[in-house]
């Protein structure tokens, strides 16, 4: 594979990524011996050969990878000329610095999509989007936000807030029938920590800060935010709020709605915020709560007051192996009712477990061979685990030494009840950190005509097996009906646990070789799988959001009165539809 296209515009040099996922210095590639390697030094997976990677993909998809005829990314990606509202452009020129405005085609294309696989990224790399941002505006202050909204309302222009660009729900896909000039408002220059209150453990942070930068700055001061979504390297605080995000360590630190105590939203009708943040207050109907998951429909989030936590005294990894997914899920269900749930615990199915093994480094070490032989002898010979059924849980424990010690002891005791076997700290750490690296696989395998996507859902404990089975059965039926070649890949993991249920995170992969309109056909497959999830008792989404991708399921989620309430709120806060991105209940 070639290098990612480098960003030309000096105003975007701080953005270390492009249309694909991740950083420009990191990508998968294959050697002449057909081994695969992850370029760069960012991840535990980087810098070594994986000889089992391609054989594993070939096995699960039932085909040989064609290494001679790779799908070629379009060099000159088509971008339509901007639609300019001349009076607005003139007003912007008079009101802001020149480097806050861009009509550059690459800037505009970069801000015209998120990271939804088929509907956005595939079309950018190999086809063409239907609608593009006409201008990119780089917001630097709250006053800038107020001013650009006022100008947009005055001149009838559409604004779309833009954070890290990591949306996987088509929330950033621009409405094709929007005839007004569309301006993408990039918030990443608003990336400062405005104040820290160490006594009350709060901080006021601008919305455009990336998660990794926020966490790094807080760590230097002895704090952690604890909110750690898979996209933490790229996504922003404002984006977390706008999508109602969740993090891998939510058991200890909470989901985003529990991490945030105040939000400042700039709208065409004024500022929406609490005058003062409180730990909790009974103050009647709280407009702030409606801002979580607004997906850009109401205004521009400029800052938030968030909770701080002291850096944990100890962080310890662990792992457990269970005989099958049903048993592992039963363990998690009982764990969810206890008072020793670790910061993170995730259960992967057998397919993902085997995939993790395929991503390991191939060594000639006799010690490693002996260790592997012993593990297999113990698991398959003594414990009688089926290698085609066993599953694994990765664990992160954080807190005081006493807290971590108690969690480890209690987890071990409960695991024995469900035939769980300790897998070691190294396996737990590797499994946890693998999350950040495997996201790059999507853009690697697509060159072999393989499309991959992820989707997630909230499920009551009583319907976990029902939902996973429904997805597997629907995938088999639609794969055949839509005429995809080879086999399909469906795997899943439980990523977050709650008292009443859990989040199941699915991965889907299939061949599109020879398929007409592959992006559109794959989209039909994904939509049908969401139908299966909903019919089996799952939710529209756990943390990815609705956007436009899942808009058809809104009325299966909310009553008619609820949908109308959201629409009436929109009319009151943005009567001229300045923020016309049209997500979730406002998609139609």
VMD Tcl script that draws the C-alpha trace (Angstrom):
set ca {
  {0.00 0.00 0.00}
  {1.14 3.52 -0.65}
  {1.58 6.26 1.89}
  {-1.48 8.22 2.96}
  {-1.78 11.47 1.09}
  {0.02 14.19 3.00}
  {-1.92 17.26 4.06}
  {-0.97 20.23 1.92}
  {-2.52 23.11 3.79}
  {-0.30 24.50 6.56}
  {-3.41 25.37 8.56}
  {-4.08 21.63 8.93}
  {-0.58 20.50 9.85}
  {-1.78 19.76 13.39}
  {-4.10 17.08 12.00}
  {-2.05 13.86 11.78}
  {-4.52 11.86 9.74}
  {-6.44 11.99 6.48}
  {-9.45 10.26 4.96}
  {-8.53 6.85 6.35}
  {-8.52 5.93 10.00}
  {-5.64 6.94 12.20}
  {-2.23 8.52 11.84}
  {-0.25 8.92 8.63}
  {2.79 7.17 10.09}
  {0.83 3.98 10.82}
  {-0.60 1.45 8.37}
  {-0.61 -2.26 7.66}
  {1.39 -3.58 4.70}
  {2.59 -6.99 3.53}
  {6.09 -8.30 2.73}
  {7.20 -10.52 -0.15}
  {6.84 -13.56 2.12}
  {3.16 -12.61 2.59}
  {3.66 -11.71 6.23}
  {1.92 -8.56 7.44}
  {3.40 -5.73 9.48}
  {2.06 -2.58 11.09}
  {4.28 0.35 10.16}
  {5.29 2.86 12.82}
  {6.04 2.71 16.53}
  {2.78 3.78 18.14}
  {1.33 0.42 19.14}
  {2.30 -2.92 20.69}
  {1.39 -4.46 17.34}
  {3.89 -2.30 15.43}
  {7.23 -3.36 13.99}
  {7.06 -7.15 13.69}
  {5.96 -9.69 11.11}
  {2.62 -11.48 11.41}
  {2.79 -14.63 9.28}
  {-0.64 -15.89 10.32}
  {-2.57 -12.73 9.44}
  {-3.39 -13.37 5.77}
  {-3.91 -17.15 6.20}
  {-6.44 -16.38 8.94}
  {-8.34 -13.90 6.73}
  {-8.31 -16.38 3.86}
  {-9.63 -19.12 6.15}
  {-12.59 -17.17 7.56}
  {-13.57 -15.63 4.20}
  {-13.04 -18.84 2.22}
  {-10.88 -17.36 -0.52}
  {-7.30 -16.58 -1.45}
  {-6.24 -12.96 -1.14}
  {-5.20 -11.57 -4.52}
  {-1.89 -9.87 -3.71}
  {-1.20 -8.99 -7.34}
  {-4.30 -6.95 -8.11}
  {-4.92 -4.58 -5.23}
  {-7.73 -2.05 -5.27}
  {-6.17 1.31 -6.09}
  {-7.17 4.42 -4.21}
  {-8.10 7.36 -6.42}
  {-5.17 9.73 -6.67}
  {-7.19 12.81 -7.65}
  {-10.30 12.60 -5.57}
  {-13.18 14.49 -7.21}
  {-14.58 17.47 -5.35}
  {-17.37 19.63 -6.74}
  {-16.76 23.40 -6.93}
  {-17.95 25.26 -3.82}
  {-21.36 26.88 -3.75}
  {-20.57 30.37 -2.58}
  {-22.97 32.73 -0.89}
  {-21.10 35.86 -1.91}
  {-22.56 38.18 0.72}
  {-21.73 35.66 3.47}
  {-18.21 35.14 2.12}
  {-17.62 38.88 2.08}
  {-18.89 39.24 5.65}
  {-16.66 36.38 6.81}
  {-13.65 37.93 5.08}
  {-14.28 41.19 6.92}
  {-14.88 39.53 10.29}
  {-12.15 36.89 10.63}
  {-8.46 36.29 9.97}
  {-7.55 34.86 6.55}
  {-6.18 31.64 8.05}
  {-9.54 30.85 9.64}
  {-11.18 30.25 6.26}
  {-10.40 27.67 3.58}
  {-11.88 26.89 0.18}
  {-9.12 24.38 -0.57}
  {-10.53 21.21 -2.17}
  {-8.63 18.86 0.13}
  {-9.74 20.73 3.24}
  {-13.32 20.67 2.01}
  {-13.23 16.94 1.20}
  {-11.66 16.12 4.56}
  {-14.53 17.91 6.31}
  {-17.26 16.30 4.20}
  {-17.22 12.86 5.76}
  {-16.68 10.83 8.90}
  {-15.45 7.25 9.22}
  {-18.50 5.18 8.30}
  {-16.96 2.44 6.15}
  {-19.12 1.99 3.07}
  {-21.18 5.16 2.96}
  {-18.23 7.51 3.50}
  {-14.64 6.22 3.51}
  {-15.05 3.69 0.69}
  {-16.74 6.28 -1.49}
  {-14.06 8.88 -0.77}
  {-11.21 6.48 -1.59}
  {-12.71 4.71 -4.60}
  {-15.84 6.54 -5.77}
  {-17.24 10.02 -5.05}
  {-19.34 11.71 -2.37}
  {-22.62 13.36 -3.33}
  {-22.19 16.61 -1.38}
  {-19.20 18.56 -0.12}
  {-18.56 21.28 2.41}
  {-18.33 24.55 0.50}
  {-16.08 26.22 3.03}
  {-14.15 25.22 6.14}
  {-14.13 27.68 9.04}
  {-11.62 27.26 11.89}
  {-13.23 28.48 15.09}
  {-10.74 29.85 17.64}
  {-12.86 31.48 20.35}
  {-16.36 31.46 21.73}
  {-16.82 34.92 20.22}
  {-15.98 33.38 16.82}
  {-18.74 30.84 17.31}
  {-21.29 33.52 18.19}
  {-20.27 35.62 15.19}
  {-20.23 32.83 12.58}
  {-23.69 31.66 13.71}
  {-25.08 35.19 13.45}
  {-23.65 35.61 9.95}
  {-24.98 32.21 8.86}
  {-28.47 33.08 10.06}
  {-28.35 36.50 8.42}
  {-27.19 35.18 5.05}
  {-29.06 31.85 5.08}
  {-26.05 29.51 5.29}
  {-25.88 26.00 6.77}
  {-23.31 25.25 9.51}
  {-22.04 21.78 10.46}
  {-19.89 21.44 13.63}
  {-16.79 19.29 13.10}
  {-14.65 17.73 15.84}
  {-12.34 14.77 15.31}
  {-14.13 13.42 12.24}
  {-14.42 9.94 13.76}
  {-18.19 9.50 13.49}
  {-19.23 6.03 12.27}
  {-22.94 6.80 11.93}
  {-22.93 9.09 8.85}
  {-23.52 12.02 11.21}
  {-21.03 14.09 9.16}
  {-22.39 13.00 5.80}
  {-23.85 16.17 4.31}
  {-27.48 16.27 3.13}
  {-27.52 15.85 -0.64}
  {-30.52 18.12 -1.14}
  {-29.13 21.01 0.91}
  {-29.10 23.92 -1.56}
  {-27.59 26.47 0.80}
  {-23.88 26.99 1.16}
  {-22.55 24.47 3.72}
  {-19.78 25.58 6.09}
  {-17.94 23.01 8.19}
  {-16.99 24.61 11.52}
  {-13.76 22.93 12.64}
  {-13.45 23.23 16.44}
  {-9.98 21.79 16.96}
  {-8.28 25.12 17.51}
  {-10.42 25.50 20.63}
  {-8.31 22.94 22.49}
  {-7.33 24.58 25.77}
  {-7.97 23.80 29.42}
  {-9.43 27.08 30.68}
  {-9.21 26.34 34.40}
  {-8.71 23.59 36.95}
  {-10.33 23.54 40.39}
  {-8.26 21.02 42.35}
  {-10.34 21.39 45.51}
  {-13.62 20.49 43.79}
  {-11.98 18.18 41.23}
  {-13.36 20.00 38.19}
  {-11.91 21.48 35.02}
  {-13.32 23.70 32.29}
  {-12.11 22.45 28.92}
  {-12.68 23.72 25.39}
  {-14.63 21.34 23.19}
  {-12.08 20.93 20.40}
  {-9.41 19.22 22.50}
  {-8.53 15.68 21.46}
  {-8.95 12.98 24.06}
  {-5.31 11.91 24.04}
  {-4.15 15.51 24.53}
  {-6.66 16.13 27.32}
  {-5.60 12.99 29.16}
  {-1.88 13.73 28.70}
  {-2.22 17.27 30.06}
  {-4.25 16.12 33.01}
  {-1.82 13.29 33.77}
  {1.00 15.84 34.02}
  {-1.02 17.60 36.74}
  {-1.76 14.37 38.60}
  {-5.30 13.78 37.28}
  {-7.12 11.54 34.88}
  {-10.42 12.01 33.05}
  {-10.95 8.28 32.78}
  {-13.04 8.60 29.62}
  {-11.32 6.31 27.14}
  {-13.29 5.55 23.98}
  {-11.64 3.48 21.25}
  {-11.22 6.74 19.30}
  {-9.53 8.67 22.14}
  {-6.49 9.44 19.98}
  {-8.57 11.36 17.43}
  {-11.98 12.26 18.86}
  {-12.75 15.43 20.82}
  {-14.56 16.37 24.02}
  {-17.29 18.12 22.03}
  {-17.74 15.06 19.86}
  {-18.07 12.83 22.92}
  {-20.90 15.01 24.20}
  {-22.59 15.36 20.80}
  {-22.70 11.57 20.32}
  {-23.33 10.60 23.97}
  {-20.16 8.53 24.00}
  {-18.95 5.74 26.23}
  {-15.42 4.76 27.23}
  {-13.68 1.46 27.90}
  {-13.23 2.34 31.59}
  {-16.77 3.53 32.17}
  {-17.22 1.11 35.09}
  {-14.96 3.30 37.21}
  {-15.27 6.76 35.64}
  {-18.71 6.72 34.04}
  {-20.05 7.36 30.55}
  {-19.74 10.86 29.13}
  {-23.04 12.03 30.67}
  {-21.59 11.12 34.07}
  {-18.22 12.76 33.39}
  {-19.64 16.18 32.42}
  {-21.22 18.66 34.85}
  {-21.85 21.59 32.52}
  {-21.99 22.21 28.78}
  {-21.84 25.47 26.87}
  {-23.75 25.39 23.59}
  {-23.87 28.42 21.31}
  {-27.08 28.60 19.29}
  {-28.77 31.10 17.03}
  {-31.01 32.00 19.97}
  {-28.34 32.44 22.62}
  {-26.21 30.39 24.99}
  {-27.50 27.18 26.54}
  {-25.71 26.29 29.79}
  {-26.07 26.17 33.55}
  {-24.85 29.34 35.26}
  {-22.85 27.19 37.64}
  {-21.97 23.49 37.51}
  {-23.09 21.32 40.41}
  {-22.48 17.71 41.37}
  {-26.27 17.37 41.15}
  {-29.22 19.73 41.41}
  {-33.00 19.41 41.31}
  {-33.79 22.44 39.17}
  {-36.72 21.33 37.09}
  {-36.36 20.36 33.45}
  {-32.67 20.53 32.54}
  {-31.93 21.62 28.95}
  {-28.35 20.42 29.40}
  {-29.45 16.79 29.34}
  {-30.84 17.22 25.83}
  {-27.39 18.23 24.57}
  {-25.97 14.74 25.04}
  {-26.43 13.02 21.69}
  {-27.58 16.14 19.82}
  {-25.26 15.20 16.91}
  {-24.82 18.78 15.69}
  {-28.52 19.57 15.30}
  {-28.79 22.42 17.80}
  {-25.60 24.49 17.81}
  {-21.88 24.56 18.55}
  {-20.51 23.09 21.78}
  {-17.63 25.33 22.82}
  {-16.66 24.02 26.27}
  {-17.64 21.80 29.16}
  {-16.94 21.46 32.86}
  {-15.76 17.92 33.53}
  {-14.95 15.82 36.58}
  {-11.36 15.03 37.53}
  {-10.05 11.94 39.24}
  {-6.66 11.45 40.89}
  {-4.26 9.27 38.93}
  {-4.75 5.71 40.16}
  {-2.17 4.40 42.60}
  {-2.06 1.17 40.65}
  {-3.17 -0.09 37.24}
  {-3.14 -3.83 36.74}
  {-4.12 -5.95 33.76}
  {-5.54 -9.43 33.78}
  {-7.30 -11.95 31.58}
  {-9.58 -14.95 31.91}
  {-10.39 -17.81 29.57}
  {-13.86 -19.40 29.57}
  {-15.08 -22.56 27.80}
  {-17.62 -20.70 25.62}
  {-19.32 -17.35 25.11}
  {-22.53 -18.26 26.95}
  {-20.53 -19.15 30.07}
  {-18.41 -16.01 29.84}
  {-21.52 -13.87 29.47}
  {-23.10 -15.52 32.52}
  {-19.95 -14.65 34.49}
  {-20.24 -11.00 33.42}
  {-23.93 -10.91 34.31}
  {-23.24 -12.03 37.88}
  {-20.23 -9.70 38.08}
  {-22.47 -6.75 37.13}
  {-24.41 -7.22 40.39}
  {-21.29 -7.02 42.60}
  {-19.27 -4.16 44.10}
  {-15.93 -5.23 42.59}
  {-16.42 -4.56 38.87}
  {-13.03 -3.55 37.41}
  {-12.49 -0.34 35.42}
  {-12.79 -2.36 32.21}
  {-13.71 -5.94 31.42}
  {-14.39 -7.14 27.88}
  {-15.33 -10.59 26.65}
  {-14.38 -11.56 23.06}
  {-15.94 -14.46 21.21}
  {-13.93 -17.38 19.80}
  {-13.52 -15.77 16.39}
  {-11.95 -12.63 17.83}
  {-9.85 -14.74 20.17}
  {-8.42 -16.64 17.20}
  {-7.91 -13.40 15.30}
  {-5.88 -12.07 18.23}
  {-3.65 -15.15 17.97}
  {-3.19 -14.49 14.24}
  {-1.88 -11.01 15.05}
  {0.92 -12.32 17.25}
  {4.57 -12.23 16.26}
  {5.95 -15.44 14.76}
  {9.08 -16.45 16.68}
  {11.66 -19.25 16.58}
  {11.98 -19.27 20.38}
  {11.99 -22.76 21.90}
  {10.82 -21.25 25.17}
  {7.80 -19.70 23.45}
  {7.07 -23.01 21.72}
  {7.22 -24.82 25.06}
  {4.99 -22.24 26.71}
  {2.45 -22.51 23.89}
  {2.52 -26.31 24.09}
  {1.90 -26.24 27.83}
  {-0.98 -23.78 27.52}
  {-2.65 -25.94 24.87}
  {-2.04 -29.12 26.87}
  {-3.60 -27.53 29.94}
  {-6.58 -25.93 28.21}
  {-7.46 -28.65 25.71}
  {-6.10 -31.76 27.42}
  {-6.64 -31.23 31.13}
  {-9.51 -28.68 31.19}
  {-11.16 -30.14 28.06}
  {-11.83 -26.72 26.49}
  {-12.85 -26.83 22.82}
  {-10.42 -24.64 20.80}
  {-13.32 -23.71 18.50}
  {-15.50 -22.52 21.40}
  {-13.30 -20.97 24.10}
  {-13.44 -17.22 24.70}
  {-11.36 -14.69 26.63}
  {-11.94 -11.66 28.82}
  {-9.44 -8.81 29.17}
  {-9.41 -6.89 32.45}
  {-8.13 -3.51 33.63}
  {-8.16 -2.79 37.36}
  {-7.40 0.72 38.60}
  {-7.39 2.41 41.99}
  {-5.62 2.01 45.31}
  {-3.47 -1.07 45.86}
  {-6.05 -2.39 48.30}
  {-8.87 -1.86 45.80}
  {-7.00 -3.60 42.99}
  {-5.96 -6.50 45.23}
  {-9.57 -7.03 46.34}
  {-10.87 -6.89 42.75}
  {-8.30 -9.41 41.58}
  {-9.11 -11.81 44.41}
  {-12.90 -11.52 43.99}
  {-12.73 -11.83 40.20}
  {-10.66 -14.98 40.50}
  {-13.11 -16.50 42.97}
  {-16.15 -15.70 40.80}
  {-14.41 -16.91 37.63}
  {-13.87 -20.38 39.17}
  {-17.64 -20.72 39.49}
  {-17.84 -20.41 35.68}
  {-14.77 -22.56 34.89}
  {-12.76 -19.42 34.16}
  {-8.97 -19.83 33.99}
  {-6.50 -16.95 34.51}
  {-4.75 -16.03 31.26}
  {-2.17 -13.63 32.67}
  {-1.50 -9.92 32.83}
  {0.44 -9.78 29.56}
  {-2.48 -11.22 27.60}
  {-4.84 -8.77 29.29}
  {-2.71 -5.74 28.48}
  {-2.16 -6.85 24.91}
  {-5.86 -7.49 24.39}
  {-6.83 -4.13 25.83}
  {-4.31 -2.09 23.84}
  {-4.99 -4.08 20.66}
  {-8.16 -2.00 20.29}
  {-6.27 1.04 19.03}
  {-4.24 -0.84 16.42}
  {-6.85 -3.14 14.89}
  {-8.87 -0.16 13.63}
  {-6.23 0.23 10.89}
  {-7.06 -3.23 9.52}
  {-10.20 -1.96 7.80}
  {-8.30 0.25 5.37}
  {-5.74 -2.50 4.73}
  {-8.11 -5.34 3.85}
  {-10.26 -3.16 1.59}
  {-7.40 -3.21 -0.92}
  {-8.13 -6.96 -1.21}
  {-11.81 -6.24 -1.91}
  {-12.82 -6.92 1.70}
  {-15.12 -4.43 3.44}
  {-15.26 -4.40 7.21}
  {-17.53 -2.50 9.59}
  {-18.30 -2.34 13.31}
  {-21.65 -1.74 15.01}
  {-22.85 -1.99 18.59}
  {-25.99 -2.19 20.67}
  {-27.30 -2.22 24.24}
  {-28.91 -5.52 25.22}
  {-30.73 -6.77 28.34}
  {-28.92 -9.70 29.95}
  {-31.88 -11.94 29.12}
  {-31.42 -11.34 25.37}
  {-27.65 -11.53 24.85}
  {-27.72 -14.97 23.19}
  {-30.87 -14.07 21.26}
  {-29.28 -10.95 19.73}
  {-25.97 -12.58 18.79}
  {-27.77 -15.51 17.21}
  {-30.10 -13.18 15.28}
  {-27.14 -11.28 13.80}
  {-25.38 -14.50 12.76}
  {-28.51 -15.90 11.13}
  {-29.41 -12.65 9.36}
  {-25.83 -12.23 8.12}
  {-25.93 -15.71 6.57}
  {-29.27 -15.05 4.88}
  {-28.39 -11.58 3.51}
  {-24.91 -12.69 2.41}
  {-26.53 -15.30 0.18}
  {-29.41 -13.05 -0.94}
  {-27.15 -10.16 -1.97}
  {-24.75 -12.45 -3.82}
  {-21.53 -11.76 -1.95}
  {-18.74 -14.24 -2.82}
  {-16.85 -16.42 -0.34}
  {-17.80 -16.48 3.34}
  {-18.67 -13.68 5.73}
  {-17.02 -12.75 9.03}
  {-19.19 -11.89 12.04}
  {-17.73 -11.73 15.51}
  {-18.66 -9.92 18.70}
  {-17.55 -8.95 22.15}
  {-19.19 -7.60 25.28}
  {-17.45 -4.32 25.99}
  {-19.42 -2.67 28.80}
  {-21.51 -4.18 31.58}
  {-24.45 -2.68 33.47}
  {-26.73 -3.87 36.23}
  {-29.50 -4.65 33.74}
  {-27.61 -5.43 30.54}
  {-24.50 -4.90 28.45}
  {-23.07 -3.50 25.24}
  {-22.36 -5.98 22.46}
  {-19.90 -4.75 19.84}
  {-20.02 -6.54 16.47}
  {-17.46 -6.79 13.68}
  {-18.51 -7.63 10.12}
  {-16.33 -8.45 7.14}
  {-17.05 -9.80 3.67}
  {-15.75 -9.94 0.11}
  {-17.10 -7.48 -2.44}
  {-15.15 -8.77 -5.43}
  {-17.37 -8.61 -8.51}
  {-20.25 -6.90 -6.69}
  {-21.91 -4.01 -8.52}
  {-22.24 -0.89 -6.37}
  {-20.34 -2.50 -3.46}
  {-20.80 0.41 -1.03}
  {-24.55 0.49 -1.59}
  {-24.91 -3.30 -1.38}
  {-22.84 -3.47 1.79}
  {-25.03 -0.71 3.23}
  {-28.08 -2.92 2.69}
  {-26.35 -5.69 4.58}
  {-25.52 -3.43 7.55}
  {-29.06 -2.01 7.65}
  {-30.57 -5.49 7.70}
  {-28.32 -6.55 10.57}
  {-29.49 -3.53 12.58}
  {-33.07 -4.63 11.88}
  {-32.21 -8.05 13.26}
  {-30.71 -6.51 16.39}
  {-33.78 -4.38 17.04}
  {-36.18 -7.26 16.40}
  {-34.26 -9.46 18.83}
  {-34.40 -6.88 21.60}
  {-31.28 -4.74 21.14}
  {-31.08 -0.94 21.00}
  {-30.48 1.42 18.11}
  {-26.97 2.10 19.43}
  {-24.96 2.01 22.65}
  {-22.37 4.74 21.95}
  {-21.84 5.28 18.22}
  {-25.00 7.34 17.90}
  {-27.72 7.49 15.27}
  {-26.61 10.02 12.66}
  {-28.21 9.23 9.33}
  {-27.15 5.59 9.23}
  {-29.75 4.46 11.79}
  {-32.39 7.14 11.31}
  {-34.95 4.59 10.10}
  {-35.04 3.03 13.56}
  {-35.83 6.19 15.52}
  {-39.57 5.49 15.52}
  {-38.88 1.99 16.84}
  {-37.06 3.63 19.74}
  {-39.16 6.66 20.71}
  {-42.87 7.37 20.81}
  {-44.36 9.82 18.33}
  {-44.65 12.37 21.13}
  {-40.94 12.04 21.88}
  {-39.97 12.59 18.26}
  {-42.21 15.66 18.07}
  {-40.69 17.04 21.27}
  {-37.21 16.91 19.70}
  {-38.51 18.61 16.56}
  {-40.22 21.32 18.54}
  {-37.01 21.92 20.49}
  {-35.22 22.31 17.18}
  {-37.73 24.89 16.00}
  {-37.36 26.88 19.20}
  {-33.58 26.87 19.39}
  {-32.80 27.06 15.66}
  {-35.89 28.32 13.79}
  {-34.02 29.03 10.56}
  {-32.28 25.64 10.60}
  {-28.78 27.11 10.58}
  {-27.56 23.74 11.83}
  {-29.02 21.69 9.01}
  {-26.97 18.52 9.33}
  {-30.22 16.54 9.85}
  {-29.24 13.74 12.20}
  {-31.32 11.25 14.25}
  {-34.92 12.47 14.78}
  {-34.31 15.37 12.36}
  {-32.92 13.23 9.55}
  {-36.05 13.45 7.37}
}
mol new
graphics top color blue
foreach p $ca { graphics top sphere $p radius 0.5 }
foreach p [lrange $ca 0 end-1] q [lrange $ca 1 end] { graphics top cylinder $p $q radius 0.2 }
display resetview
